[in-house]
């Protein structure tokens, strides 16, 4: 597409960021150049806002909206708010039933919940996550309040083993996606990146044909179906087969800076 003013939704982990959390200079340069050409780059991620803001800053973009928690949270730019953004749309659900169901299948699982305020509670063992603005509690301490997001980690399983276990759980009334390794990200039923991005598209009055989405995970499939209906849906080269199948095109892997080619083509 050569038209100016495209709305470009970028996944974070595996699209912008390598597994070690680094972002290449080539990606930063391409993103800033695309912005200068009049395209509206934004992030659409499963991450919390607190771990997404540093990515926005490093990328050097200034989006009107940012989609976090797989669509359960949309931040809006506000110069008067801390960090320059305020919580604009929040979707919540009662996590108690789903947590109890998962725990019955994963006795050694580690759990974290995120609240509308951004505060989080987690059980012992969540050592690989950013735990600022969070407290460790016993499992029962996760069940009492509505949340925007549940994260489950199973260190004893690889991704394929974990996928089989999750498929056998019979989860209902929630939407879920499985990440790079053995972790499960759960959002309210009917909420995903695409539902939040459609809201953003309407707020910004962007034509459906002027949307582009780039990602690499199973939590990007609905986003690809949304973007690819009339626009572009681009899967990273390392994305699982079912993710690539949901896209309209495939670019290079994160290791090849595949996002650069997409941004330069806008």
Residue pairs with C-beta under 8 A, 6 or more apart in sequence:
1 210
1 212
1 231
1 232
1 265
1 266
2 266
3 210
4 37
4 38
4 39
5 38
5 39
5 40
5 206
5 210
6 39
6 40
6 206
6 210
6 211
6 212
6 231
6 266
7 39
7 40
7 42
7 200
7 201
7 204
7 206
7 210
7 211
7 212
8 34
8 39
8 40
8 41
8 42
8 211
8 212
8 213
8 214
8 263
8 266
9 42
9 43
9 44
9 67
9 193
9 197
9 211
9 212
9 213
9 214
9 223
9 227
10 16
10 31
10 41
10 42
10 43
10 44
10 213
10 214
10 215
10 259
11 43
11 44
11 45
11 213
11 214
11 215
11 216
11 217
11 220
11 223
12 43
12 45
12 47
12 52
12 55
13 19
13 45
13 46
13 47
13 179
13 180
13 216
13 217
14 180
14 215
14 216
14 217
14 236
14 238
14 239
14 254
15 214
15 215
15 216
15 236
15 254
15 259
16 23
16 27
16 43
16 55
16 59
16 259
17 23
17 55
17 254
18 24
18 254
18 255
19 180
19 254
23 55
23 58
23 59
24 257
24 260
26 257
26 260
27 59
27 257
27 259
27 260
27 263
28 58
28 59
28 60
30 259
30 260
30 263
30 264
31 41
31 59
31 60
31 61
31 263
32 59
32 60
32 61
33 263
33 264
34 41
34 263
34 264
34 266
35 41
35 60
35 61
35 62
37 266
39 266
40 63
40 64
40 204
40 206
41 59
41 61
41 63
42 61
42 63
42 64
42 65
42 66
42 67
42 200
43 52
43 55
43 56
43 59
43 63
43 66
43 67
43 68
44 66
44 67
44 71
44 193
44 196
44 197
44 213
44 215
44 223
45 52
45 55
45 67
45 68
45 70
46 68
46 69
46 70
46 149
46 177
46 179
46 185
46 217
46 219
47 55
47 68
47 69
48 68
48 69
48 73
48 114
48 118
48 120
48 130
48 149
49 66
49 68
49 69
49 73
49 75
49 85
49 87
49 118
50 118
50 130
50 132
50 133
51 130
52 66
52 68
52 75
53 83
53 85
56 62
56 63
56 66
62 77
63 77
64 76
64 77
64 200
64 203
64 204
65 74
65 75
65 76
65 77
65 88
65 200
65 203
65 204
66 74
66 75
66 85
67 73
67 74
67 193
67 196
67 197
67 200
68 74
68 75
69 114
69 148
69 149
69 187
70 149
70 175
70 177
70 185
70 187
70 191
70 192
70 193
70 219
71 91
71 187
71 191
71 192
71 193
71 194
71 195
71 196
71 197
72 90
72 91
72 92
72 148
72 149
72 187
72 188
72 191
72 196
73 87
73 89
73 90
73 91
73 116
73 148
73 149
74 87
74 88
74 89
74 196
74 199
74 200
75 85
75 86
75 87
75 88
76 85
76 86
76 87
76 88
77 84
77 85
78 84
78 85
78 86
87 116
87 118
89 196
89 199
90 116
90 148
91 148
91 187
91 188
91 191
92 116
92 146
92 147
92 148
92 188
93 146
93 147
93 173
93 174
93 187
93 188
93 189
94 146
95 113
95 142
95 143
95 146
95 147
95 150
95 186
96 143
96 144
97 173
98 150
98 171
98 173
98 174
98 186
99 111
99 113
99 139
99 142
99 143
99 150
100 143
101 169
101 170
101 171
102 109
102 111
102 152
102 169
102 171
102 184
103 109
103 111
103 139
105 165
105 168
105 169
106 152
106 154
106 165
108 154
108 155
108 156
109 152
109 153
109 154
110 122
110 123
110 124
110 125
110 126
110 152
110 153
110 154
110 155
111 122
111 123
111 126
111 139
111 142
111 150
111 151
111 152
111 153
112 120
112 121
112 122
112 123
112 126
112 129
112 134
112 150
112 151
112 153
113 120
113 121
113 122
113 142
113 147
113 149
113 150
113 151
114 120
114 147
114 148
114 149
114 150
114 151
115 121
115 145
115 146
115 147
115 148
116 146
116 147
116 148
118 133
119 133
119 134
120 131
120 133
120 134
120 135
121 134
121 135
121 136
121 137
121 141
121 142
122 129
122 131
122 134
122 135
122 136
122 137
123 136
123 137
123 138
123 139
123 142
124 136
125 153
125 155
126 136
126 151
126 153
128 153
129 151
148 187
148 188
149 185
149 186
149 187
150 174
150 184
150 185
150 186
151 183
151 184
151 185
151 186
152 183
152 184
152 186
153 182
153 183
153 184
154 162
154 165
154 182
154 183
154 184
155 182
156 182
157 165
157 182
158 181
158 182
159 178
159 180
159 181
159 182
161 182
162 178
162 182
162 183
162 184
163 178
166 176
166 178
166 184
171 186
173 189
174 186
174 187
174 188
174 189
175 186
175 187
175 188
175 189
175 190
175 191
175 192
176 184
176 185
176 186
176 187
177 184
177 185
177 192
177 217
177 218
177 219
178 184
178 185
178 218
179 185
179 217
179 218
179 219
180 217
185 219
192 219
192 222
192 223
193 213
193 215
193 219
193 220
193 222
193 223
193 226
194 222
194 223
194 225
194 226
194 227
195 222
197 211
197 213
197 223
197 226
197 227
198 226
201 208
201 211
207 230
208 229
208 230
208 231
209 230
209 231
210 231
211 226
211 227
211 230
211 231
211 232
212 227
212 231
212 232
212 233
212 234
212 262
212 266
213 220
213 223
213 224
213 226
213 227
213 228
213 231
213 232
213 233
213 234
214 234
214 235
214 236
214 251
214 259
214 262
215 223
215 224
215 234
215 235
215 236
215 239
215 243
216 235
216 236
216 238
216 239
216 243
216 254
217 239
217 243
218 240
218 242
218 243
220 235
220 239
220 243
220 246
221 242
221 243
221 246
223 233
224 233
224 235
224 243
224 246
224 247
224 248
225 233
225 246
226 233
227 233
227 248
228 246
228 247
228 248
232 248
232 249
233 246
233 247
233 248
233 249
234 247
234 248
234 249
234 250
234 251
234 262
235 243
235 244
235 246
235 247
235 249
235 250
235 251
236 250
236 251
236 252
236 253
236 254
236 258
236 259
237 250
237 251
237 252
237 253
237 254
237 256
237 258
238 253
238 254
238 255
239 247
239 250
244 250
251 258
251 259
251 261
251 262
252 258
252 261
